[in-house]
Each structure stands twice: as C-alpha cells, then as structure tokens.
Amino acid sequence: MELRSGSVGSQAVARRMDGDSRDGGGGKDATGSEDYENLPTSASVSTHMTAGAMAGILEHSVMYPVDSVKTRMQSLSPDPKARYTSIYGALQKIMRTEGFWRPLRGVNVMVMGAGPAHAMYFACYENMKRTLNDVFHHQGNSHLANVVKQRLQMYNSQHRSALSCIRTVWRTEGLGAFYRSYTTQLTMNIPFQSIHFITYEFLQEQVNPHRTYNPQSHIISGGLAGALAAAATTPLDVCKTLLNTQENVALSLANISGRLSGMANAFRTVYQLNGLAGYFKGIQARVVYQMPSTAISWSVYEFFKYFLTKRQLENRAPY
C-alpha cells in the first residue's frame, strides 16, 4: 500500500521513513523500485495508543457475535435449549429464537473497555519491545467490562443492559464480583501474551524480515499467533468464564453454596463437573474468535501506526 503524493514535502517524508537522505542512504533497492516504507521505530506514544485503541475497538466489535457463542459453549451445565454443536449453528439458533441482535448484547460495554485497554496494551508492547527486546507486558482488559459482557451473553440472562447488569451485580454481590477472575485473568495473560507475541515476532521474521509495512504479513502472523495462544490457554479461559458468570446450575451440581471464588476452586469445579474435557469446552469457538480478532487487531494497529506517523512527519517536513 503506497501512501505517497507528488509534493516535495511528501517526498521528504518518504526519504525519512525509507532511510534515504540528501547525503546518501538507500531507501530503495538496487533496481530503483520503491518498496513499502519501513515501519518507523520513532513513533510517538500517542500514535501507538491511538492505533491500539482503533485496533481494539474494531477487533472486539467485528468478532463479538462469535465471542458470545464461545461464552455459551463454555457453560458447564448449559440449558437444553442452549446446547450447540457448531458456531454457525449456534448463531443461527440464537438469532432465530432470541432475536436478530441478541448475539451483540453487551458489545457496547466491551467496546468501552477495549479502546482504553488496547491503547495501553500496544503502547506498553512497543515500549517494552524497544527497551528489553524480548520481554513483553500486557496491561489486561477491563475486568468490569468482561464480567458484564459475559453475563449479558449467557442464555436466558436476567440482564437487559450493561447498566442494569452493573447495578444488579453491585447490589447483590458487591464490588468484589467484578474482580473474582482477576488472578485467573492475569495468570492467563502470561502464557497467552508470551505465546502470542513470540509467535508473531517469529512469523514476522520469516514472512517480513525487513519489517516493512506489509498488510498481508501482519494478517497472517497475527492470525496464527492468536490461534495458537488461544488454544493453549483455553483451560484458563473456561475457569475465567465460570468465575465471571457464576452459573447457578453448575454451582448447585457441584454442591457449592454462595459464590465461587479463586482460580484453584474454579479448576476443581470444572474437573468435578466435566473432567479433563471440561477444560477445553468452547475451544473451537475460542480459536475461531481469536484468529481473525488478532489478525484484525495487528493489521489495523500497524496501518494506523504507519498512517499516523507518516502524517506527523509530513506536518514537520519542509515544503
């Protein structure tokens, strides 16, 4: 994708981004043909945060219906009317029996959490990548947003809006309800982000060794990295879903009175109700959700980082 124009200022920007200069430097190959501009390493923090926020919002809004199916497929004791054998079949059944817009319930609160979370997420990633090169850090999603959206996604949910869900949970379970899965979420983020970022960087070295702006390479690397990380961390995601939703039927079958808390208790409950197979409930939906999600996230992020940085350089370039 070429974002060039014929102006002197744009040509100066192109030289600065490609590594060319007036006193020598090779931004072009030996044949003189112009390749993609290298992704700038000097992009500002605001650029990373803006690009990350846009990536997060698009990623979660586009793939939200599949995320709704994933949440239901991870139910340990689903209602007979909410048993699904495939993602497509689940979406069809949900829209037919519960309304066309039902798979999108809770998307507003997820988007509100995804923008700021991904802004911090990518800003920290870029900063840590530059300073430590091989250490990656993740700030985590909004836990309140995760709890609310998963309760709205459940079959026969008593909540009709994000605000009513927040009020009800706060009144009946207290503030701690929004953070029951906090340790599980953090524990899941360590292996997920390690696998995710290491795989992405490895694949980029293979398909885009010169680290130029190459949309196809970002999509392929991002999608495969997300799929692998999602499959490997499904057991932790199942436990997180149980802690967030507090399934009444499942907890009754496990003879648990009150509320379930703690990652260890969640692991025991999942095994007690469904055995080893329980840790991988919804793995297909999780991978199908995560693969395009991370592909969208990385491609949108790299595009906005490239586009915003180019605009900043054009504004500073002499005309």
N, C-alpha and C positions, 0 to 999 in steps of 0.2 A: 504494500500500500504506500503510494507516494503522496506526501503532504507538502509538495513544493509549489512555488509560484515563480514567475519570471522576474520578480523585483530584485534589486540589488540587496536589500535587507534580507530577503529570504535566502538569497544565495550565500550571504554571510553566515546566516544561521545554519544552513546546510553544511558549510565548511566546518563550523564549530562543532556540530553534532557528529560529523563524519570523521573528525580528526584532521581535516585539511586546514592549512593556514597559508598566509601570504609568503612566508619564508620557508616553505617546504612542508611536506607531510602528505601522506597518502590516504585520502578518504575514498579513493576509487581503486578498482582493481587494475591489473596490468593492461587490460583491453580498453580501459577508459569508461566502461559501462557503469552506471550508478546503481548501487545495491541499496537495500534497506539501511536507513540510518541506525547506528548503534544506539541502544537504549542508554540514556545518559546516566552516569553514576553520580552526578551532582544535583539531581532533582531535589527540590526543597521538601521539607516535612509536610507542608500544606499540600503539595502536589500528591505525595503518597497518600495522605489522609483523604483528599477529595477523590482520588482514583479508587482507593479502597472502599470508601462509602458507596460510590456508584456500583462497584462490583458486588458488594454485599447485598444491596437492595435488589439489583437485577437477579442475582443468583437465587435468593430466597423467594422472591415473588414469582418468578417463572416456574420454579420447581416445587412450589408449595403444595399443590394437589397430591404429588407423589409422596411428599413428607407426611401428609395426612393419612395416606394409606399405610405408610410404614408404621406410624404410631399405632394404628389399629391392629396391624399384623403382629405387633409385639405384645399384644394383650395376652396375658397368661390364661385367662378364663373368659374368652370372648362370648358375647351373646350369640345364640344360634343364628340370629339374623345378621350378625356381623362377622361371619366366617367367610374368608376369601381365599381363593386358590391362585389368583394371579392379580397383578397390579391393574391391568386394563379392565379385567372383570370387576375388580373392586370399585374402580372409578365409575364404571357403568352402573353398577348396582347402587352406589351411594347417590349418584345424580338422579337415578330413576325413582328411588324410594324416599330420599330425603331432600330432594331439591337440587336444581342445577348448580347453585352457588355453594352448596354445602361443603365441598372439598376446600373452599377458600376461607372458611370461617377461622378467624384468628390471624389471618395474613397481615392485618393492619398492625397488630402489636408486634409481630415478628419483624416487619419492615422497620418499625420504630427502633427496635433493638439492634437490627442488623447493620444499619447505617453507621452509628457511632462505634459499634463493636469492630466492624471491619476496617474502619478508619484507623483505629488504634492497632488492630491486628497487622495490617500491612506496613504501617509506619514503624512498628517495633521490628517486624521481619526485616525490612530494609536496613534499619539501623544496626541490628544485631548481625546481619549478613556482612555489612561493611566492616564492623569492628572486630567480630570474632570469626567470621567467615564460615564456621562450621557449627555454630550454636544457634538454635532457633528458639524463639519465645512466642507464646500465644497468650493474649490477654483474656480470652474466654468470652463467650456470648453472654448476653444479659440473662441472668438466671430467672428473674421475674418474668421476662418475655417467654422463656422456654416453658416454664410451669403453666402459664396462662394459655399459650398456644396449644400445648399438648392436652390440656383439659378440654379445650374447645374442640379439638379434633376427635375426641373419643366418641364412640357410638352412644346415642341417646344421652348426650351431655346435657346437664341441667342448666348450663350457662348459655346465654344467647348473645352475649357481647363480652369484649375484653374487660370493660369497666365493671360489669356486673360480676364477672368471674373474680376480679381482684378484690372487690368488696366482700363477696361471699367467703372467699378463702381467708382473707384478713380477719373477718369477724368470727368464723368458726374454727380456724386452725392457727391463727396468729401469724406474725411476720416470719417466723421460722419456717413456715410451709414453703416459702419461696426459695429456701436455701437447703432443703433436705438433700438434694442431689449435688450440692456444691462440691463436696470432696470427690464424688464419683465423676463429676464433670472435669475437675482438674486432673484426676488420675487418668481419665480417658484422653485428655488433651496431650499428655506427654507422649504416649506411643503414637497417637493419631498424627500429631504435627511432626513428630520425628520421621515417621514413615512418609508422610505427605511431602514435606519439604525436601528430604533427602532424595526421594524418588523423582520429584520434579526437577531438582538440580541435576541429578544424574541423567535424566532423559534429555534435558536441555543441552547437556554436554554432548550427547550423542546426535541429536537431530538439529541442533542450532549452536554449534561450537563457537561461532563468532559472536554469539549473543546479540544478533541484530533483531530489529522489530519484525517478527515473523509470526503472524496470527495463527497459521496452521500448526507451528511447533508449540505455541502456547496452549492451544486447544488440546492437542494430542497429549502433551506432557501433563497438563493439568487434569485431564480426564482420567488417565491411567493412574496417576498418583493418588487422586481422590478415591478411585475404586479400590485400590489395594489397601489404603489406610482405613476405609470404611469397613471392608470385610474383616480385617484383623481386629478391629475394636468393637465389633457388634455385641459381644457379651457385656461389655461395659455400658453400651447404649441401651440394651434391654433393661439392665438394672436402673439406669437413669430414668427411663420411661416409667418403670414401676414406682420409683420414688416420687416422681412428678405427678403421676395420675392417682396414686393411692387407690388402686382398683378394689372396690368393696368386695366383689365376689371372690377374687383371688385371695385377699387377706382373710376372708371368712373360711375358705377351704384350707388355708394354712394355719387356722386356729390363732390368728393374730388379732387381738383386740386393740382398739385405738389406732394409732398411726404408725406406719413403718418408717424407720429412720436408720441411716447408716448404710454404708456400702456393703459391709460384711453381712448384715441382716438381709439385704436385698439379694445378694448372691445365694445365701442359704434358702431363701424363699423361692427363688427361681428354680433351683435344683430340686427342692421338695415338691414343687407342683408339676414340673415338666422334665426333670432330669437334665442330662447334658444337652439334649436337643433344644431345651428352653433358652439356652444362651445364644442360640442362633436364629431365634424367631424373627422373621422380617428381614433376614439378611439380603434376600433378593431385592426387596423394595429399597433397602438402605443403599445398596450398591448402585441400583438404577437411579436413585435420587442423587447420590453423591457424585457419580461420574460426570453427568452433564453439569451439575452445580459447580464443581471445581473447574471444569472446562470453561464455563461462562465466567466464573469469577476471575480466573487468571487472564483470559483473553480480554475481558473488559478492563481489568486493572492495568494490564500492560498497555492497552490502547490509550486510556486516559492519562497514564503517566507520560507516555510518549507525546500525546497531543498537547497536554497542559505545559509540559516542559518546552516544547517547540514554540508555543505561544509566548512563554516568558522570555525565551531567547530572542524571538522576533521583536518583542517590545523594547529589548535592550540594544538590539543591533543598530548600527549607524546606517542612515539612509542617504 
